[in-house]
């Protein structure tokens, strides 16, 4: 007996390099970090531009006022009391430009600013700005605004300077806050996402664990369905529905194998017993050989039926697709029944054409007619009509009928409603199941009901030619 091979257990979510939970947290951290860093850089640039713009605007105002005083009252007016507010606001120089020198400081607000702090030399009325100057004494960053002014035949530059130390300090503090805050906030955001995703995936892990523990021997188990109607809840419901189908398929397969084994056992046993009799008592061959032929035919019929149902289960029960006159097939059965003469046969056959396999459709009608003949008391009714684009076949008998709550079961495999109806009355119980499979393969339906005579009516509905397009290869 071969050893059983055990499949390795499914890998846990935590065994991968990065699970969904970790991936979501990492992506959240990256998105948060990128967003905060980009926004922070933009904010610092905008803030720096605004602060420098404020300094420049203040310096331009001082330079314009000082230039107006020099132009109106001369260079010496900068030392007057009226101009002291300009000096108190920051460094101020008045530089005279002659034809032979680069510039000479003729007035300064402080002795430490006794040399020109910039090489800018604007034309009279022109204003030039140096936003990246440095203090000649401290090396601190400053901004210099130079305003050209002409007094008589002399050209002067009014130079005012403003410190940028406070601006640089504010921007530096913001940059440090950005470098410290972005990683911290990213970690907090990633942690929050990690916790939320973990909570969200907890039911999924419970479902996975439950599915992993379900084996072929206990398909009755189901996965837990979390409260709520979210995607996880629908996943659990779908998983349980899938397990229901698997369990039903397995149960059907087990019943099929058990019933097939039971049905095959009888003819095989009969054949074996007959062969033993022939071997021991050849003189009884006249009585044994007909029995062996009967059992062989039954075994062949049973095997053929099982193979057809197996093809139906595999979805390969699709034969030829040609135009078929259903009234001709049913009419042939009417002739056969009337020739036998055992039952009174009533027929109503309208012209009805459909697309299908004539051999399979003939088998459907033959199975239904034989089944009805076995249980009819005195008469059968065969009807073919064309209704609403469908071909409808009805077979009625005046037998004992089928209880209403059992009419769906008769199309299941190996079903005999009356245990007394064994092989002597109908074979293995595959006929109606074969009918149902062939009709379904042709896109139709079959159902059992009550005939007008109190017996059983089997109704088949198949698409007519006006509702079906034949396969191109069968044209």
CORVENCOR-V528707 format. One record per residue. N is the residue number from 1. RES is the residue in one letter. SS is DSSP state (helix for helix, strand for strand, loop for the rest). OMEGA is omega as a letter, one per 40 degrees, with the letter a starting at -180 (none if undefined). Layout:
n->(N,N)
res->(RES,RES)
ss->(SS,SS)
omega->(OMEGA,OMEGA)
//
This chain:
n->(1,2,3,4,5,6,7,8,9,10,11,12,13,14,15,16,17,18,19,20,21,22,23,24,25,26,27,28,29,30,31,32,33,34,35,36,37,38,39,40,41,42,43,44,45,46,47,48,49,50,51,52,53,54,55,56,57,58,59,60,61,62,63,64,65,66,67,68,69,70,71,72,73,74,75,76,77,78,79,80,81,82,83,84,85,86,87,88,89,90,91,92,93,94,95,96,97,98,99,100,101,102,103,104,105,106,107,108,109,110,111,112,113,114,115,116,117,118,119,120,121,122,123,124,125,126,127,128,129,130,131,132,133,134,135,136,137,138,139,140,141,142,143,144,145,146,147,148,149,150,151,152,153,154,155,156,157,158,159,160,161,162,163,164,165,166,167,168,169,170,171,172,173,174,175,176,177,178,179,180,181,182,183,184,185,186,187,188,189,190,191,192,193,194,195,196,197,198,199,200,201,202,203,204,205,206,207,208,209,210,211,212,213,214,215,216,217,218,219,220,221,222,223,224,225,226,227,228,229,230,231,232,233,234,235,236,237,238,239,240,241,242,243,244,245,246,247,248,249,250,251,252,253,254,255,256,257,258,259,260,261,262,263,264,265,266,267,268,269,270,271,272,273,274,275,276,277,278,279,280,281,282,283,284,285,286,287,288,289,290,291,292,293,294,295,296,297,298,299,300,301,302,303,304,305,306,307,308,309,310,311,312,313,314,315,316,317,318,319,320,321,322,323,324,325,326,327,328,329,330,331,332,333,334,335,336,337,338,339,340,341,342,343,344,345,346,347,348,349,350,351,352,353,354,355,356,357,358,359,360,361,362,363,364,365,366,367,368,369,370,371,372,373,374,375,376,377,378,379,380,381,382,383,384,385,386,387,388,389,390,391,392,393,394,395,396,397,398,399,400,401,402,403,404,405,406,407,408,409,410,411,412,413,414,415,416,417,418,419,420,421,422,423,424,425,426,427,428,429,430,431,432,433,434,435,436,437,438,439,440,441,442,443,444,445,446,447,448,449,450,451,452,453,454,455,456,457,458,459,460,461,462,463,464,465,466,467,468,469,470,471,472,473,474,475)
res->(X,X,X,X,X,X,X,X,X,X,X,X,X,X,X,X,X,X,X,X,X,X,X,X,X,X,X,X,X,X,X,X,X,X,X,X,X,X,X,X,X,X,X,X,X,X,X,X,X,X,X,X,X,X,X,X,X,X,X,X,X,X,X,X,X,X,X,X,X,X,X,X,X,X,X,X,X,X,X,X,X,X,X,X,X,X,X,X,X,X,X,X,X,X,X,X,X,X,X,X,X,X,X,X,X,X,X,X,X,X,X,X,X,X,X,X,X,X,X,X,X,X,X,X,X,X,X,X,X,X,X,X,X,X,X,X,X,X,X,X,X,X,X,X,X,X,X,X,X,X,X,X,X,X,X,X,X,X,X,X,X,X,X,X,X,X,X,X,X,X,X,X,X,X,X,X,X,X,X,X,X,X,X,X,X,X,X,X,X,X,X,X,X,X,X,X,X,X,X,X,X,X,X,X,X,X,X,X,X,X,X,X,X,X,X,X,X,X,X,X,X,X,X,X,X,X,X,X,X,X,X,X,X,X,X,X,X,X,X,X,X,X,X,X,X,X,X,X,X,X,X,X,X,X,X,X,X,X,X,X,X,X,X,X,X,X,X,X,X,X,X,X,X,X,X,X,X,X,X,X,X,X,X,X,X,X,X,X,X,X,X,X,X,X,X,X,X,X,X,X,X,X,X,X,X,X,X,X,X,X,X,X,X,X,X,X,X,X,X,X,X,X,X,X,X,X,X,X,X,X,X,X,X,X,X,X,X,X,X,X,X,X,X,X,X,X,X,X,X,X,X,X,X,X,X,X,X,X,X,X,X,X,X,X,X,X,X,X,X,X,X,X,X,X,X,X,X,X,X,X,X,X,X,X,X,X,X,X,X,X,X,X,X,X,X,X,X,X,X,X,X,X,X,X,X,X,X,X,X,X,X,X,X,X,X,X,X,X,X,X,X,X,X,X,X,X,X,X,X,X,X,X,X,X,X,X,X,X,X,X,X,X,X,X,X,X,X,X,X,X,X,X,X,X,X,X,X,X,X,X,X,X,X,X,X,X,X,X,X,X,X,X,X,X,X)
ss->(loop,loop,loop,loop,loop,loop,loop,loop,loop,loop,loop,loop,helix,helix,helix,loop,loop,loop,loop,helix,helix,helix,helix,helix,helix,helix,helix,helix,helix,helix,helix,helix,helix,helix,helix,helix,helix,helix,helix,helix,helix,helix,helix,helix,helix,helix,helix,helix,helix,helix,helix,helix,helix,helix,helix,helix,helix,helix,helix,helix,helix,helix,helix,helix,helix,helix,helix,helix,helix,helix,helix,helix,helix,loop,helix,helix,helix,helix,helix,loop,helix,helix,helix,helix,helix,helix,helix,helix,loop,loop,loop,strand,strand,strand,strand,strand,strand,loop,loop,loop,loop,loop,loop,strand,strand,strand,strand,strand,loop,loop,helix,helix,helix,loop,loop,loop,loop,loop,loop,loop,loop,loop,loop,strand,loop,loop,strand,strand,strand,strand,strand,strand,strand,strand,loop,loop,loop,loop,loop,loop,strand,strand,strand,strand,strand,strand,strand,strand,strand,strand,strand,loop,loop,strand,strand,strand,strand,strand,strand,strand,strand,strand,strand,loop,helix,helix,helix,helix,helix,helix,helix,helix,helix,helix,helix,helix,helix,helix,helix,helix,helix,helix,helix,helix,helix,helix,helix,helix,helix,helix,helix,helix,helix,helix,helix,helix,helix,helix,helix,helix,helix,helix,helix,helix,helix,helix,helix,helix,helix,helix,helix,helix,helix,loop,loop,helix,helix,helix,loop,loop,loop,loop,loop,loop,loop,loop,loop,loop,loop,loop,helix,helix,helix,helix,helix,helix,helix,helix,helix,helix,helix,helix,helix,helix,helix,helix,helix,helix,helix,helix,helix,helix,helix,helix,helix,helix,helix,helix,helix,helix,helix,helix,helix,helix,helix,helix,helix,helix,helix,helix,helix,helix,helix,helix,helix,helix,helix,helix,helix,helix,loop,helix,helix,helix,helix,helix,helix,helix,helix,helix,helix,helix,helix,helix,helix,helix,helix,helix,helix,helix,helix,helix,helix,helix,helix,helix,helix,helix,helix,helix,helix,helix,helix,helix,loop,loop,loop,loop,loop,loop,loop,strand,strand,strand,strand,helix,helix,helix,helix,helix,helix,helix,helix,helix,helix,helix,helix,helix,helix,helix,loop,loop,loop,strand,strand,strand,strand,strand,strand,loop,loop,loop,strand,strand,strand,strand,loop,helix,helix,helix,helix,helix,helix,helix,helix,helix,helix,helix,helix,helix,helix,helix,helix,helix,helix,loop,loop,loop,strand,strand,strand,strand,strand,strand,strand,strand,strand,loop,loop,strand,strand,strand,strand,strand,strand,strand,strand,loop,loop,loop,loop,loop,loop,helix,helix,helix,loop,loop,helix,helix,helix,loop,loop,loop,loop,loop,loop,loop,loop,loop,loop,loop,helix,helix,helix,helix,loop,loop,loop,loop,helix,helix,helix,helix,helix,helix,helix,helix,helix,helix,helix,loop,loop,loop,strand,strand,strand,strand,strand,strand,loop,loop,loop,loop,loop,strand,strand,strand,strand,strand,strand,strand,strand,strand,helix,helix,helix,loop,loop,loop,loop,helix,helix,helix,loop)
omega->(a,i,i,i,a,i,i,a,i,i,i,a,a,a,i,i,i,i,a,a,a,i,i,i,a,i,i,i,a,a,a,a,a,a,a,a,i,i,i,i,i,a,a,i,a,i,i,i,a,a,i,i,i,i,a,i,i,a,i,i,i,a,a,i,i,i,i,i,a,a,a,a,i,a,a,a,a,i,a,a,a,a,a,i,i,a,a,a,i,a,i,i,i,a,i,a,i,a,a,a,a,i,a,a,i,i,i,a,i,a,a,i,a,i,a,a,i,i,a,a,a,i,i,a,a,i,i,a,i,a,a,i,i,i,a,a,a,a,i,i,i,i,a,i,a,a,i,i,a,i,a,i,a,i,a,i,i,a,i,a,i,a,i,a,a,i,a,i,i,i,i,i,i,i,i,i,i,a,i,a,a,i,a,i,i,i,i,i,i,i,i,i,i,i,a,i,i,i,i,a,a,i,i,i,i,i,a,i,a,i,i,a,i,i,a,a,a,i,i,i,i,a,i,i,a,i,a,a,a,a,a,i,i,i,i,i,i,i,i,i,i,i,i,a,i,i,i,i,i,i,i,i,i,i,a,a,a,a,i,i,a,a,i,a,a,i,i,i,i,i,i,i,i,i,i,i,i,a,a,a,a,a,i,a,a,i,a,a,i,i,i,i,i,i,i,i,i,i,i,i,i,a,i,i,i,i,i,i,i,i,i,i,a,i,a,a,a,a,i,i,i,i,a,i,a,i,i,i,a,i,i,i,i,i,a,a,a,i,i,i,a,a,i,a,i,a,i,a,i,i,a,a,i,i,a,i,a,a,i,i,i,i,i,a,a,i,a,i,i,i,i,a,a,a,i,i,a,a,i,i,i,a,i,i,i,a,i,i,i,i,a,i,i,i,a,i,i,a,a,i,a,i,a,a,i,a,i,a,a,i,i,a,i,i,i,a,i,a,a,a,a,a,i,a,a,i,a,a,i,a,a,i,i,i,a,a,a,i,i,i,i,i,a,i,i,i,i,i,a,i,i,a,i,i,a,i,i,a,i,i,a,i,i,a,i,i,a,i,a,i,a,a,a,a,none)
//
